[in-house]
Amino acid sequence: MRILFITDNFPPEVNAPATRTYEHCKEWVKLGAKVTVVTCVPNFPHGKIYDGYKNKLCQEEYLDGIRVVRVWSYITSNSGFTKRIIDYMSFAVSSFLVSLSKETDVIIATSPQFFTTIVAFGLSTIKSKPWIFELRDLWPESIKTVGATNNDWLIKILERIELFLYRKSTMVIALTDAFRKNLIKRGIDGNKIRVVTNGSNLELFTPREKDAHIIETFGLKDKFVVSYIGTHGMAHGLEFIVNALDKINADDIHFLFIGDGARKADVVRLAANKGLRNITFLNPVSKDKVPDFMSVSDVALIPLRKSETFKTVIPSKIFEAAAMKKPILLGVEGQAQEIVEKYGAGLCFEPENECDFIEKLLLLKNNKELYRKFEEGCGRLAQDYERKKLAHIMYGYIQEAIRNRN
């Protein structure tokens, strides 16, 4: 089976879309598929090209058996709505033109931005091949939620395009049951929607001793470390967390923020203005180094802003923390909360509720028996959501899409 995958994020980028796509494609190669990924030059989130790459018209490399074709695009930082749209559109044009010559049995395109899926729709029409819409985020809805644009007219246009693409796809593979329910409620045929959630990489993320070098380097000895590792974006509400830190009555609690994003500079500035000493900010680390930093953590912090939209998402950080058996402090309502509570993998606080956040944090720190139960719950959660198993399930759905089209 030949698979053509369209995505604008791929390793060495380390965000959730890049990681999921890479780990799935690697498994499909092992199952015998010939996988070609069409992507852009790595530049997320700052719009700066990674060392060793140039923004050429087209260049190829192989990564764990995956053929990676990188095309030119207008590169900008992950901030500013208009520039990002130009970025997405330029990638759409380049990836479409380059993909015309690629032979395939099926085309997959991943959101959140759906210009990639417009490419898949066009290629499917020309090549007469099935195409799959991998739904990672309800994009027009989410950009409105975080305030990226308040143009109601534009949002309505984007939502019409979104619904058109759902209908035209051979299959929609959604990351959550809530996404599936949302689409069905909006008139999309439920028979064409499958669900494959994010999951845990149990080969990379494994329980281990705390990294002594990291503890010494960053002064974390005898500290109860709460880590946030990931994008510092508009959706994550990290300013709320920082504003609460000077109200925590525990000198041995230390926060470790690792990553980058559109709001990073603002969050760092806020902490500096408040004179906080119980937080350390670090630049992003490579994916293979993340487990080392997670090893020194006692709690994995996973917040999002309070919104009805975010009740439909399941952050991938949940599964990485669970695989490391790090109890979760979750500030997300909806389906993510249901999973954490079902497995007893941590505590949930109401998003942007300062008192609830501090109360749940101190409970995790002070109740040792409860903490040990959460460690066990993390292990159960990670096993049930192993990414390798989920990649095999998605592979079966891809085969189904080909059969249905034929």
Backbone hydrogen bonds in HBPLUS format (Angstrom, degrees):
<---DONOR---> <-ACCEPTOR-->    atom                        ^
c    i                          cat <-CA-CA->   ^        H-A-AA   ^      H-
h    n   atom  resd res      DA  || num        DHA   H-A  angle D-A-AA Bond
n    s   type  num  typ     dist DA aas  dist angle  dist       angle   num
A0034-LYS N   A0001-MET O   2.84 MM  33  6.21 162.1  1.87 156.9 163.0     1
A0105-ASP N   A0002-ARG O   2.90 MM 103  5.12 165.8  1.92 128.3 132.4     2
A0003-ILE N   A0034-LYS O   2.89 MM  31  6.17 162.7  1.92 151.4 156.6     3
A0036-THR N   A0003-ILE O   2.88 MM  33  6.21 167.2  1.90 168.9 173.1     4
A0004-LEU N   A0106-VAL O   3.04 MM 102  6.31 163.7  2.07 160.2 165.4     5
A0108-ILE N   A0004-LEU O   2.83 MM 104  6.21 162.2  1.86 161.4 165.1     6
A0005-PHE N   A0036-THR O   2.81 MM  31  6.14 170.0  1.82 163.5 166.8     7
A0038-VAL N   A0005-PHE O   2.82 MM  33  6.14 163.9  1.84 164.6 169.8     8
A0006-ILE N   A0108-ILE O   2.76 MM 102  6.16 164.5  1.78 161.4 166.3     9
A0110-THR N   A0006-ILE O   3.30 MM 104  6.69 155.7  2.36 174.4 178.4    10
A0007-THR N   A0038-VAL O   3.14 MM  31  6.40 170.2  2.15 164.6 166.2    11
A0013-GLU N   A0010-PHE O   3.19 MM   3  5.59 154.7  2.25 121.4 116.2    12
A0019-THR N   A0015-ASN O   3.08 MM   4  6.31 164.1  2.11 158.9 163.8    13
A0020-ARG N   A0016-ALA O   2.98 MM   4  6.09 174.1  1.98 160.1 161.6    14
A0021-THR N   A0017-PRO O   3.08 MM   4  6.11 170.4  2.09 149.4 152.5    15
A0022-TYR N   A0018-ALA O   3.04 MM   4  6.12 166.2  2.06 148.1 152.5    16
A0023-GLU N   A0019-THR O   2.95 MM   4  6.08 172.9  1.95 156.7 158.9    17
A0024-HIS N   A0020-ARG O   2.96 MM   4  6.08 159.3  2.01 152.7 158.4    18
A0025-CYS N   A0021-THR O   2.90 MM   4  6.00 170.1  1.91 154.0 157.4    19
A0026-LYS N   A0022-TYR O   2.91 MM   4  6.03 158.0  1.96 152.1 158.1    20
A0027-GLU N   A0023-GLU O   3.32 MM   4  6.44 152.5  2.40 135.5 141.5    21
A0027-GLU N   A0024-HIS O   3.10 MM   3  5.27 118.6  2.49  99.2 113.6    22
A0028-TRP N   A0024-HIS O   2.99 MM   4  6.32 153.4  2.06 151.3 159.5    23
A0029-VAL N   A0025-CYS O   2.97 MM   4  6.24 150.7  2.06 150.2 157.3    24
A0030-LYS N   A0026-LYS O   3.26 MM   4  6.55 152.7  2.34 139.1 145.7    25
A0031-LEU N   A0027-GLU O   3.05 MM   4  6.39 135.1  2.26 139.3 151.9    26
A0033-ALA N   A0028-TRP O   2.98 MM   5  5.53 159.6  2.02 152.7 146.0    27
A0032-GLY N   A0029-VAL O   2.98 MM   3  5.17 159.0  2.02 106.8 113.1    28
A0067-ARG N   A0035-VAL O   3.01 MM  32  6.19 159.4  2.05 170.6 164.0    29
A0037-VAL N   A0067-ARG O   2.77 MM  30  6.15 161.9  1.80 164.4 170.8    30
A0069-VAL N   A0037-VAL O   2.77 MM  32  6.03 171.0  1.77 165.9 169.1    31
A0039-THR N   A0069-VAL O   2.86 MM  30  6.18 162.7  1.89 158.3 163.7    32
A0071-VAL N   A0039-THR O   2.86 MM  32  6.30 153.4  1.93 153.3 158.8    33
A0050-TYR N   A0042-PRO O   3.08 MM   8  5.85 158.5  2.13 157.0 157.0    34
A0047-GLY N   A0043-ASN O   2.86 MM   4  4.84 136.2  2.06 151.4 155.0    35
A0078-ASN N   A0045-PRO O   2.71 MM  33  5.18 151.9  1.79 174.0 164.2    36
A0053-TYR N   A0050-TYR O   3.24 MM   3  5.94 148.2  2.35 142.9 142.4    37
A0056-LYS N   A0054-LYS O   2.88 MM   2  5.64 130.9  2.13 108.8  93.8    38
A0072-TRP N   A0057-LEU O   3.25 MM  15  4.60 143.2  2.39 115.9 111.9    39
A0059-GLN N   A0070-ARG O   2.92 MM  11  5.27 143.9  2.05 146.3 156.6    40
A0070-ARG N   A0059-GLN O   2.78 MM  11  5.27 165.7  1.80 166.8 168.1    41
A0061-GLU N   A0068-VAL O   2.96 MM   7  5.27 146.5  2.07 145.8 155.8    42
A0068-VAL N   A0061-GLU O   2.79 MM   7  5.27 168.7  1.81 168.3 168.1    43
A0063-LEU N   A0066-ILE O   2.93 MM   3  5.06 158.1  1.98 140.8 147.3    44
A0066-ILE N   A0063-LEU O   2.92 MM   3  5.06 162.4  1.95 112.9 117.6    45
A0084-ARG N   A0080-GLY O   3.12 MM   4  6.21 155.7  2.18 152.1 159.5    46
A0085-ILE N   A0081-PHE O   3.00 MM   4  6.25 151.6  2.08 150.6 158.2    47
A0086-ILE N   A0082-THR O   3.08 MM   4  6.44 156.9  2.14 150.3 156.2    48
A0087-ASP N   A0083-LYS O   2.91 MM   4  6.16 154.4  1.98 145.0 152.6    49
A0088-TYR N   A0084-ARG O   2.84 MM   4  6.15 163.5  1.87 153.3 156.4    50
A0089-MET N   A0085-ILE O   2.88 MM   4  6.08 162.2  1.91 152.1 157.0    51
A0090-SER N   A0086-ILE O   2.91 MM   4  6.03 159.1  1.96 150.2 155.5    52
A0091-PHE N   A0087-ASP O   3.11 MM   4  6.35 160.1  2.15 150.7 156.0    53
A0092-ALA N   A0088-TYR O   2.95 MM   4  6.17 150.3  2.04 143.1 152.0    54
A0093-VAL N   A0089-MET O   3.03 MM   4  6.33 159.2  2.07 151.0 154.5    55
A0094-SER N   A0090-SER O   3.05 MM   4  6.26 175.1  2.06 153.4 154.7    56
A0095-SER N   A0091-PHE O   2.82 MM   4  5.81 167.6  1.84 152.5 156.9    57
A0096-PHE N   A0092-ALA O   3.00 MM   4  5.96 151.7  2.08 140.2 148.1    58
A0097-LEU N   A0093-VAL O   3.08 MM   4  6.29 170.1  2.09 155.0 156.8    59
A0098-VAL N   A0094-SER O   3.03 MM   4  6.19 168.5  2.05 154.7 158.0    60
A0099-SER N   A0095-SER O   2.94 MM   4  5.85 150.7  2.03 139.0 147.4    61
A0100-LEU N   A0096-PHE O   3.18 MM   4  6.32 127.7  2.47 144.2 155.3    62
A0102-LYS N   A0099-SER O   3.00 MM   3  5.10 161.1  2.04 109.2 115.4    63
A0107-ILE N   A0130-PRO O   3.03 MM  23  6.38 157.6  2.08 148.0 155.2    64
A0132-ILE N   A0107-ILE O   2.76 MM  25  6.26 152.2  1.84 154.8 164.4    65
A0109-ALA N   A0132-ILE O   3.05 MM  23  6.41 161.2  2.09 174.7 178.0    66
A0134-GLU N   A0109-ALA O   2.86 MM  25  5.97 172.2  1.87 162.8 162.9    67
A0111-SER N   A0134-GLU O   3.05 MM  23  6.34 158.4  2.10 174.8 172.9    68
A0117-THR N   A0114-PHE O   3.03 MM   3  5.00 123.7  2.36  92.5 106.7    69
A0118-ILE N   A0114-PHE O   3.11 MM   4  6.51 138.2  2.29 140.9 152.2    70
A0119-VAL N   A0115-PHE O   3.20 MM   4  6.51 150.5  2.29 141.0 147.7    71
A0120-ALA N   A0116-THR O   3.09 MM   4  6.49 154.0  2.16 141.9 148.7    72
A0121-PHE N   A0117-THR O   2.93 MM   4  6.11 158.8  1.97 144.2 149.4    73
A0122-GLY N   A0118-ILE O   2.99 MM   4  6.24 161.4  2.03 148.1 152.8    74
A0123-LEU N   A0119-VAL O   2.91 MM   4  6.15 165.3  1.93 157.3 161.2    75
A0124-SER N   A0120-ALA O   2.84 MM   4  5.94 158.0  1.89 148.7 155.3    76
A0125-THR N   A0121-PHE O   3.04 MM   4  6.23 154.4  2.10 146.8 153.0    77
A0126-ILE N   A0122-GLY O   3.11 MM   4  6.38 160.8  2.15 149.8 154.3    78
A0127-LYS N   A0123-LEU O   2.80 MM   4  5.82 166.6  1.82 155.7 160.1    79
A0128-SER N   A0124-SER O   2.78 MM   4  5.27 125.8  2.07 135.1 145.5    80
A0129-LYS N   A0124-SER O   3.30 MM   5  4.87 143.1  2.44 121.0 130.7    81
A0170-THR N   A0131-TRP O   2.90 MM  39  5.39 147.3  2.01 151.6 162.1    82
A0133-PHE N   A0171-MET O   2.94 MM  38  6.35 159.3  1.98 160.5 163.4    83
A0173-ILE N   A0133-PHE O   2.90 MM  40  6.18 156.5  1.95 141.1 148.7    84
A0135-LEU N   A0173-ILE O   2.82 MM  38  5.93 147.4  1.93 132.1 143.0    85
A0175-LEU N   A0135-LEU O   3.12 MM  40  6.25 140.5  2.28 171.6 162.1    86
A0139-TRP N   A0137-ASP O   2.95 MM   2  5.25 123.8  2.28 107.5  91.1    87
A0142-SER N   A0138-LEU O   2.90 MM   4  5.99 152.7  1.98 152.5 160.9    88
A0143-ILE N   A0139-TRP O   3.02 MM   4  6.18 162.0  2.05 165.8 167.5    89
A0145-THR N   A0141-GLU O   3.09 MM   4  6.34 148.8  2.19 140.2 149.1    90
A0146-VAL N   A0142-SER O   3.13 MM   4  6.40 155.4  2.20 151.6 155.0    91
A0148-ALA N   A0143-ILE O   2.94 MM   5  5.27 142.7  2.08 162.9 167.4    92
A0147-GLY N   A0144-LYS O   3.19 MM   3  5.12 151.6  2.27  98.7 107.1    93
A0155-ILE N   A0151-ASN O   3.03 MM   4  6.33 162.0  2.06 154.8 160.3    94
A0156-LYS N   A0152-ASP O   2.99 MM   4  6.19 159.5  2.04 149.7 154.2    95
A0157-ILE N   A0153-TRP O   3.14 MM   4  6.44 154.7  2.20 145.5 152.0    96
A0158-LEU N   A0154-LEU O   2.95 MM   4  6.24 165.6  1.97 156.7 160.2    97
A0159-GLU N   A0155-ILE O   2.89 MM   4  6.10 154.0  1.95 150.4 157.8    98
A0160-ARG N   A0156-LYS O   3.06 MM   4  6.28 147.1  2.18 142.7 150.7    99
A0161-ILE N   A0157-ILE O   3.08 MM   4  6.43 155.1  2.14 149.2 156.0   100
A0162-GLU N   A0158-LEU O   2.85 MM   4  6.07 158.0  1.89 147.5 154.4   101
A0163-LEU N   A0159-GLU O   2.99 MM   4  6.19 165.5  2.02 148.8 150.6   102
A0164-PHE N   A0160-ARG O   3.02 MM   4  6.15 155.5  2.08 142.8 150.0   103
A0165-LEU N   A0161-ILE O   2.98 MM   4  6.25 157.2  2.03 154.0 159.1   104
A0166-TYR N   A0162-GLU O   3.07 MM   4  6.42 156.4  2.13 150.6 157.2   105
A0167-ARG N   A0163-LEU O   3.08 MM   4  6.29 163.4  2.11 149.8 153.7   106
A0168-LYS N   A0164-PHE O   2.99 MM   4  6.21 149.0  2.09 145.4 154.3   107
A0169-SER N   A0165-LEU O   3.01 MM   4  6.02 133.6  2.23 145.9 155.4   108
A0172-VAL N   A0192-LYS O   2.97 MM  20  6.21 165.6  1.99 150.3 153.7   109
A0194-ARG N   A0172-VAL O   2.80 MM  22  6.20 163.9  1.83 165.7 171.4   110
A0174-ALA N   A0194-ARG O   2.78 MM  20  6.16 157.1  1.83 166.4 159.5   111
A0196-VAL N   A0174-ALA O   2.88 MM  22  6.16 155.6  1.94 160.7 168.9   112
A0180-ARG N   A0176-THR O   3.32 MM   4  6.71 157.6  2.38 142.2 147.4   113
A0181-LYS N   A0177-ASP O   2.93 MM   4  6.26 161.2  1.96 153.9 158.4   114
A0182-ASN N   A0178-ALA O   2.96 MM   4  6.11 152.7  2.04 143.1 150.8   115
A0183-LEU N   A0179-PHE O   3.00 MM   4  6.32 157.1  2.05 153.3 158.1   116
A0184-ILE N   A0180-ARG O   3.02 MM   4  6.29 165.0  2.04 155.0 158.9   117
A0185-LYS N   A0181-LYS O   2.95 MM   4  6.08 160.2  1.99 148.4 154.0   118
A0186-ARG N   A0182-ASN O   3.18 MM   4  6.38 132.4  2.42 134.9 146.9   119
A0186-ARG N   A0183-LEU O   3.02 MM   3  5.05 130.4  2.27  95.3 109.2   120
A0188-ILE N   A0183-LEU O   2.97 MM   5  5.34 166.3  1.99 143.4 139.6   121
A0187-GLY N   A0184-ILE O   3.02 MM   3  5.15 161.9  2.05 110.7 112.5   122
A0192-LYS N   A0189-ASP O   3.24 MM   3  5.96 164.8  2.27 118.2 122.4   123
A0193-ILE N   A0190-GLY O   3.22 MM   3  5.28 165.8  2.24 106.8 110.9   124
A0200-SER N   A0385-TYR O   2.67 MM 185  5.92 154.7  1.73 147.3 156.3   125
A0387-ARG N   A0200-SER O   2.76 MM 187  5.03 176.8  1.76 133.6 134.7   126
A0205-PHE N   A0201-ASN O   2.92 MM   4  5.89 165.0  1.94 163.6 166.4   127
A0215-ILE N   A0211-ASP O   3.13 MM   4  6.42 161.8  2.17 152.4 157.8   128
A0216-GLU N   A0212-ALA O   2.97 MM   4  6.18 161.3  2.01 150.4 154.6   129
A0217-THR N   A0213-HIS O   2.87 MM   4  5.95 164.3  1.89 149.4 154.5   130
A0218-PHE N   A0214-ILE O   3.11 MM   4  6.11 161.1  2.14 149.5 152.6   131
A0220-LEU N   A0215-ILE O   2.84 MM   5  4.70 165.8  1.86 143.6 146.7   132
A0219-GLY N   A0216-GLU O   3.44 MM   3  5.21 166.9  2.45  99.3 102.9   133
A0223-LYS N   A0220-LEU O   3.10 MM   3  5.24 147.1  2.21 135.2 128.4   134
A0224-PHE N   A0252-ASP O   2.72 MM  28  5.93 169.3  1.73 160.1 163.7   135
A0254-HIS N   A0224-PHE O   2.98 MM  30  6.04 162.9  2.01 139.9 143.6   136
A0298-ASP N   A0225-VAL O   2.76 MM  73  5.19 166.5  1.78 140.8 145.6   137
A0299-VAL N   A0225-VAL O   3.14 MM  74  6.54 147.2  2.26 157.9 160.4   138
A0226-VAL N   A0254-HIS O   2.85 MM  28  6.18 162.2  1.88 156.0 161.6   139
A0256-LEU N   A0226-VAL O   2.85 MM  30  6.11 157.6  1.90 148.5 152.0   140
A0227-SER N   A0299-VAL O   2.98 MM  72  6.35 164.0  2.00 170.2 166.3   141
A0301-LEU N   A0227-SER O   2.81 MM  74  5.72 168.6  1.82 159.0 161.5   142
A0228-TYR N   A0256-LEU O   2.81 MM  28  6.20 160.3  1.85 156.9 158.6   143
A0258-ILE N   A0228-TYR O   2.81 MM  30  6.22 166.7  1.83 164.2 168.3   144
A0230-GLY N   A0258-ILE O   2.90 MM  28  6.37 156.4  1.96 168.1 172.7   145
A0232-HIS N   A0260-ASP O   2.86 MM  28  5.25 162.6  1.89 115.4 121.1   146
A0263-ARG N   A0232-HIS O   2.86 MM  31  5.50 157.4  1.91 158.2 160.0   147
A0305-ARG N   A0235-ALA O   2.85 MM  70  5.75 155.4  1.91 158.2 154.2   148
A0240-PHE N   A0237-GLY O   3.22 MM   3  5.61 132.6  2.46 104.7 115.2   149
A0242-VAL N   A0238-LEU O   3.05 MM   4  6.37 167.7  2.07 156.1 157.7   150
A0243-ASN N   A0239-GLU O   2.94 MM   4  6.11 158.4  1.99 150.1 156.0   151
A0244-ALA N   A0241-ILE O   3.00 MM   3  5.30 141.5  2.15 104.8 116.3   152
A0245-LEU N   A0242-VAL O   3.20 MM   3  5.35 151.0  2.29 105.2 113.3   153
A0247-LYS N   A0244-ALA O   3.06 MM   3  5.56 159.1  2.11 116.8 122.8   154
A0248-ILE N   A0245-LEU O   3.30 MM   3  5.56 170.5  2.31 111.4 113.7   155
A0253-ILE N   A0250-ALA O   3.39 MM   3  5.89 169.0  2.40 116.4 117.2   156
A0255-PHE N   A0278-ASN O   2.89 MM  23  6.10 168.9  1.90 140.0 143.4   157
A0280-THR N   A0255-PHE O   2.86 MM  25  6.27 149.7  1.95 152.3 161.4   158
A0257-PHE N   A0280-THR O   2.88 MM  23  6.15 168.0  1.90 169.0 172.6   159
A0282-LEU N   A0257-PHE O   2.81 MM  25  6.19 158.7  1.86 164.8 169.0   160
A0259-GLY N   A0282-LEU O   3.20 MM  23  6.55 162.8  2.23 146.9 148.6   161
A0264-LYS N   A0261-GLY O   3.19 MM   3  5.34 164.1  2.22 110.0 115.0   162
A0267-VAL N   A0263-ARG O   2.99 MM   4  6.20 157.3  2.04 158.0 164.7   163
A0268-VAL N   A0264-LYS O   2.94 MM   4  6.18 166.0  1.96 161.5 164.9   164
A0269-ARG N   A0265-ALA O   2.95 MM   4  6.06 158.8  1.99 144.4 150.8   165
A0270-LEU N   A0266-ASP O   2.94 MM   4  6.10 152.6  2.02 141.9 149.2   166
A0271-ALA N   A0267-VAL O   3.08 MM   4  6.36 160.0  2.13 149.1 153.5   167
A0272-ALA N   A0268-VAL O   3.00 MM   4  6.26 154.7  2.07 148.1 155.4   168
A0273-ASN N   A0269-ARG O   2.90 MM   4  6.10 160.2  1.94 151.1 156.3   169
A0274-LYS N   A0270-LEU O   3.09 MM   4  6.29 141.2  2.25 142.2 152.1   170
A0276-LEU N   A0271-ALA O   3.17 MM   5  5.61 169.6  2.19 160.5 160.0   171
A0275-GLY N   A0272-ALA O   3.00 MM   3  4.99 150.7  2.09 100.1 109.5   172
A0289-LYS N   A0286-SER O   2.88 MM   3  5.34 151.7  1.96 113.9 123.2   173
A0290-VAL N   A0287-LYS O   3.25 MM   3  5.30 145.8  2.37  99.6 109.1   174
A0292-ASP N   A0289-LYS O   3.05 MM   3  5.39 127.2  2.34 106.3 119.8   175
A0293-PHE N   A0289-LYS O   3.36 MM   4  6.82 153.3  2.44 152.4 159.2   176
A0293-PHE N   A0290-VAL O   3.06 MM   3  5.30 118.8  2.45 104.3 118.7   177
A0294-MET N   A0290-VAL O   2.87 MM   4  6.14 153.6  1.94 155.8 164.7   178
A0295-SER N   A0291-PRO O   2.88 MM   4  5.95 134.4  2.09 137.2 148.3   179
A0297-SER N   A0294-MET O   2.99 MM   3  5.07 154.8  2.06 105.2 113.3   180
A0300-ALA N   A0327-PRO O   2.98 MM  27  6.27 164.1  2.00 154.5 159.7   181
A0329-LEU N   A0300-ALA O   2.88 MM  29  5.98 169.8  1.89 152.0 151.9   182
A0302-ILE N   A0329-LEU O   2.98 MM  27  6.17 166.8  2.00 154.3 152.7   183
A0331-GLY N   A0302-ILE O   2.83 MM  29  5.98 171.1  1.84 136.8 139.6   184
A0304-LEU N   A0331-GLY O   3.16 MM  27  5.99 144.4  2.30 137.2 131.6   185
A0311-LYS N   A0308-GLU O   3.17 MM   3  5.40 155.2  2.24 105.0 112.6   186
A0312-THR N   A0309-THR O   3.20 MM   3  6.03 167.6  2.22 120.6 123.9   187
A0313-VAL N   A0310-PHE O   3.37 MM   3  5.38 164.9  2.40 102.9 107.2   188
A0335-GLN N   A0311-LYS O   3.09 MM  24  6.15 158.5  2.13 157.5 151.9   189
A0318-ILE N   A0315-PRO O   3.18 MM   3  5.93 158.3  2.23 117.8 122.5   190
A0319-PHE N   A0316-SER O   3.06 MM   3  5.66 129.7  2.33 113.1 123.2   191
A0320-GLU N   A0316-SER O   3.43 MM   4  6.85 154.8  2.49 149.0 156.0   192
A0321-ALA N   A0317-LYS O   3.00 MM   4  6.11 168.2  2.01 153.0 156.1   193
A0322-ALA N   A0318-ILE O   2.99 MM   4  6.12 156.8  2.05 141.8 149.0   194
A0323-ALA N   A0319-PHE O   3.00 MM   4  6.09 154.3  2.07 139.4 145.8   195
A0324-MET N   A0320-GLU O   3.24 MM   4  6.51 139.5  2.42 139.4 149.2   196
A0324-MET N   A0321-ALA O   3.11 MM   3  5.19 128.8  2.38  97.2 110.6   197
A0326-LYS N   A0321-ALA O   2.97 MM   5  5.19 175.1  1.97 146.5 147.5   198
A0325-LYS N   A0322-ALA O   2.94 MM   3  4.79 154.4  2.00 101.4 109.4   199
A0328-ILE N   A0345-ALA O   3.02 MM  17  6.19 165.8  2.04 140.6 145.1   200
A0347-LEU N   A0328-ILE O   2.85 MM  19  6.25 139.5  2.01 167.4 175.0   201
A0330-LEU N   A0347-LEU O   2.88 MM  17  6.26 159.4  1.92 159.1 161.6   202
A0349-PHE N   A0330-LEU O   2.84 MM  19  6.18 157.6  1.89 154.1 160.8   203
A0338-GLU N   A0334-GLY O   3.09 MM   4  6.40 153.3  2.17 148.3 156.5   204
A0339-ILE N   A0335-GLN O   3.12 MM   4  6.41 153.4  2.19 149.6 154.9   205
A0340-VAL N   A0336-ALA O   3.14 MM   4  6.43 170.8  2.15 156.2 157.6   206
A0341-GLU N   A0337-GLN O   2.95 MM   4  6.04 164.9  1.97 154.3 158.7   207
A0342-LYS N   A0338-GLU O   2.86 MM   4  5.82 148.8  1.95 139.6 149.0   208
A0343-TYR N   A0339-ILE O   3.16 MM   4  6.36 160.6  2.20 153.7 156.3   209
A0344-GLY N   A0340-VAL O   3.04 MM   4  5.90 116.5  2.46 131.0 146.7   210
A0345-ALA N   A0340-VAL O   2.98 MM   5  5.16 167.6  1.99 151.2 154.8   211
A0353-ASN N   A0350-GLU O   3.00 MM   3  5.41 142.7  2.15 147.0 140.3   212
A0357-PHE N   A0353-ASN O   2.96 MM   4  6.13 158.7  2.00 154.7 161.5   213
A0358-ILE N   A0354-GLU O   3.04 MM   4  6.26 170.0  2.05 155.9 157.3   214
A0359-GLU N   A0355-CYS O   2.97 MM   4  6.09 162.8  2.00 148.7 154.1   215
A0360-LYS N   A0356-ASP O   2.99 MM   4  6.11 166.1  2.01 150.6 153.7   216
A0361-LEU N   A0357-PHE O   3.00 MM   4  6.15 155.4  2.06 148.4 155.8   217
A0362-LEU N   A0358-ILE O   3.00 MM   4  6.18 166.6  2.02 153.7 156.2   218
A0363-LEU N   A0359-GLU O   3.06 MM   4  6.26 146.3  2.18 142.0 151.6   219
A0364-LEU N   A0360-LYS O   3.07 MM   4  6.30 155.9  2.13 145.8 151.1   220
A0365-LYS N   A0361-LEU O   3.08 MM   4  6.39 150.6  2.17 144.9 153.4   221
A0366-ASN N   A0362-LEU O   2.91 MM   4  5.97 158.8  1.95 147.9 153.0   222
A0367-ASN N   A0363-LEU O   3.02 MM   4  5.66 155.6  2.08 146.4 149.9   223
A0371-TYR N   A0367-ASN O   2.98 MM   4  6.20 154.2  2.05 149.1 157.2   224
A0372-ARG N   A0368-LYS O   3.03 MM   4  6.30 156.7  2.08 149.0 153.5   225
A0373-LYS N   A0369-GLU O   3.18 MM   4  6.50 152.1  2.26 145.3 152.7   226
A0374-PHE N   A0370-LEU O   3.03 MM   4  6.34 148.8  2.13 146.7 155.3   227
A0375-GLU N   A0371-TYR O   3.03 MM   4  6.40 145.6  2.16 146.0 155.6   228
A0376-GLU N   A0372-ARG O   3.16 MM   4  6.50 156.4  2.22 145.9 151.0   229
A0377-GLY N   A0373-LYS O   2.93 MM   4  6.21 153.8  2.00 145.0 152.9   230
A0378-CYS N   A0374-PHE O   2.90 MM   4  6.12 148.7  2.00 145.9 153.5   231
A0379-GLY N   A0375-GLU O   3.25 MM   4  6.60 152.6  2.33 143.8 150.0   232
A0380-ARG N   A0376-GLU O   3.23 MM   4  6.64 154.4  2.30 149.0 154.9   233
A0381-LEU N   A0377-GLY O   3.00 MM   4  6.24 161.3  2.04 151.4 156.6   234
A0382-ALA N   A0378-CYS O   2.93 MM   4  6.13 167.5  1.95 156.7 159.5   235
A0383-GLN N   A0379-GLY O   3.18 MM   4  6.35 158.5  2.23 145.7 150.8   236
A0384-ASP N   A0380-ARG O   3.18 MM   4  6.39 160.1  2.22 149.3 154.0   237
A0385-TYR N   A0381-LEU O   3.09 MM   4  6.27 135.5  2.29 146.4 158.6   238
A0390-LEU N   A0386-GLU O   3.21 MM   4  6.53 158.9  2.25 148.5 154.9   239
A0391-ALA N   A0387-ARG O   2.79 MM   4  6.01 147.9  1.89 150.1 158.6   240
A0392-HIS N   A0388-LYS O   3.18 MM   4  6.46 149.7  2.28 142.6 149.7   241
A0393-ILE N   A0389-LYS O   3.04 MM   4  6.41 150.1  2.13 145.0 153.7   242
A0394-MET N   A0390-LEU O   2.94 MM   4  6.21 160.0  1.98 149.1 153.7   243
A0395-TYR N   A0391-ALA O   2.95 MM   4  6.14 148.0  2.05 140.1 149.3   244
A0396-GLY N   A0392-HIS O   3.12 MM   4  6.42 149.1  2.22 142.8 149.7   245
A0397-TYR N   A0393-ILE O   3.16 MM   4  6.58 147.1  2.28 142.7 151.7   246
A0397-TYR N   A0394-MET O   3.05 MM   3  4.95 116.4  2.47  92.3 108.0   247
A0398-ILE N   A0394-MET O   2.91 MM   4  6.26 149.8  2.01 150.4 158.8   248
A0399-GLN N   A0395-TYR O   3.06 MM   4  6.39 158.8  2.11 148.6 153.4   249
A0400-GLU N   A0396-GLY O   2.97 MM   4  6.23 149.8  2.07 141.2 150.1   250
A0401-ALA N   A0397-TYR O   2.88 MM   4  6.19 152.5  1.96 148.4 155.1   251
A0402-ILE N   A0398-ILE O   3.12 MM   4  6.46 151.5  2.20 147.8 154.8   252
A0403-ARG N   A0399-GLN O   3.01 MM   4  6.31 161.8  2.04 150.1 155.0   253
A0404-ASN N   A0400-GLU O   2.89 MM   4  6.10 163.5  1.92 155.4 159.7   254
A0405-ARG N   A0401-ALA O   3.09 MM   4  6.20 150.3  2.18 140.1 147.4   255
A0406-ASN N   A0402-ILE O   3.00 MM   4  6.20 152.9  2.08 147.4 155.0   256
